[in-house]
Amino acid sequence: MTPEDRIKKLQAYVSTMPALPVSVSKVIEIANNPATSPVDLNRVISLDPVLMARVLKLINSAYYGVSSKVNSLVRAIIMLGINTVKNLALSSAVMDTLGDKGQFRALDPQAFWRHSLGVGVTAKLIAQHRKVESAKLEEYFISGLLHGIGKIPLNNVLSSEYVEAMSVADRQRIPLHAAERKVFGFDHSFVGLQIGEAWKLGNAILDTIKFQTRPAEYDGQYADIVNTVHVAIYSVTVAEVGFSGDRYPERVNEHALATLGINMGYLDDIDEEVERQIEKAEIFLRL
């Protein structure tokens, strides 16, 4: 099969994937508007009983530890914050579509999502350490969480070849994305972009997916997120948090470290905190 044939097969698969629910798309659109208020989100979410239940379940979970039960959707949105609600809506919609174990042939789904969560929480911790304003922190988390979604269609549509790509990476001791290009003619970032564009996930997530392995080539407005997620991927992979198929990641990009003003020592120091935050963040996947 040629690279072109594989791309057509993957594009056909992506085109048949369910679109994000209208309510979720509307939540993302509204949340990305700087003038948005909790009341605006309330109008949309209240029309979707499943999403409304998830928002209320999240605010009343041990993750937030509120002293008395919250029954008001508007109050829940205010307490969680608009970006958290947006990312809950988005991550739960992605899990509804891509979380099915049947879509994982070469990778273990539990290990894959644990790795993805690890990248998300590590990216957020790095951003917090660097004093990124709190309203923007969830963008780091969701960009990290979704960086590897392109691996799921590869697992599902080209599963035997994906096993081969993982074997090539192991035998030659090269990064998985390099082995993917050897076997497929493209890597999971290319496939992830197809999903991200189809679902209109937003430029921060799209740019992170595209440049996650080559952050020094990126000079757009989301460079801070791209660099942060790149570093988080490396940190989580070498710490063996979950497993995304990559046993021999290439060294972290020095440009990214220098731009962020952090070193590998800092990343080693937050290992325990990453584990604690993963346990908390798993609530997003269980909802």
Secondary structure, 3 states (H helix, E strand, C coil): CCHHHHHHHHHHHHHHCCCCCHHHHHHHHHHCCCCCCHHHHHHHHCCCHHHHHHHHHHHCCCCCCCCCCCCCHHHHHHHHCHHHHHHHHHHHHHHHHHCCHHHCCCCCHHHHHHHHHHHHHHHHHHHHHCCCCHHHHHHHHHHHHCCCCCHHHHHHHCHHHHHHHHHHHHHHCCCHHHHHHHHHCCCHHHHHHHHHHHCCCCHHHHHHHHHCCCHHHCCCCCHHHHHHHHHHHHHHHHCCCCCCCCCCCCCCCHHHHHHHCCCHHHHHHCHHHHHHHHHHHHHHHHC
